[in-house]
Amino acid sequence: MWLFNVVGLLDLIDAITLATVYDAAPFMGPAYWIPAFWVPALLVTHYITFLVLLHGRWPSAVPRGH
């Protein structure tokens, strides 16, 4: 799972960088919704996955024992 998340995050960062460097936005046409919606959703998903992998469980809102 670690490998999937690291490689996926690096690929996503590479895609964001290349799209910015080569100014891909004017050529997106109706596919503008891909970077507008899916890229932030994927970044959040990778962040949450890293949290779960680091802590071994889903972080709870209420501390245990209270």
C-alpha positions in Angstrom: 0.0 0.0 0.0 2.9 2.3 0.7 4.4 1.9 -2.7 1.0 2.5 -4.4 0.5 5.7 -2.4 4.0 7.1 -2.9 4.1 6.3 -6.6 0.6 7.7 -7.1 1.4 10.9 -5.3 4.6 11.4 -7.2 2.7 10.8 -10.5 0.1 13.3 -9.5 2.7 15.9 -8.6 4.5 15.3 -11.9 1.2 15.8 -13.8 0.4 19.0 -12.0 3.9 20.3 -12.6 3.9 19.5 -16.3 0.4 20.9 -16.8 1.6 24.2 -15.2 4.9 24.4 -17.0 3.3 23.7 -20.4 0.2 25.8 -19.8 -2.3 23.0 -20.5 -5.3 24.9 -19.3 -6.2 26.6 -22.6 -6.2 23.2 -24.4 -8.4 21.4 -21.8 -11.8 22.4 -23.3 -14.7 20.7 -21.6 -12.3 18.4 -19.7 -11.5 21.4 -17.3 -13.4 19.5 -14.6 -10.7 16.9 -14.3 -8.1 19.2 -12.7 -10.8 21.3 -11.0 -12.4 18.4 -9.2 -10.4 15.1 -9.4 -6.9 16.5 -8.6 -7.9 18.0 -5.3 -9.9 14.9 -4.4 -6.9 12.7 -5.2 -4.6 14.9 -3.1 -6.9 14.6 -0.2 -7.2 10.8 -0.7 -3.4 10.4 -0.7 -3.2 12.5 2.5 -5.8 10.4 4.3 -4.2 7.2 3.1 -0.8 8.3 4.4 -2.4 9.2 7.8 -4.0 5.7 8.0 -0.7 4.0 7.0 1.3 6.0 9.6 -1.0 5.5 12.5 -2.3 2.0 11.7 -5.9 3.0 12.1 -8.4 5.7 11.2 -7.8 8.8 13.4 -10.7 9.3 15.8 -12.1 12.7 16.7 -12.4 11.7 20.4 -9.3 10.6 22.3 -9.5 7.0 23.6 -10.2 6.5 27.2 -12.5 9.5 27.6 
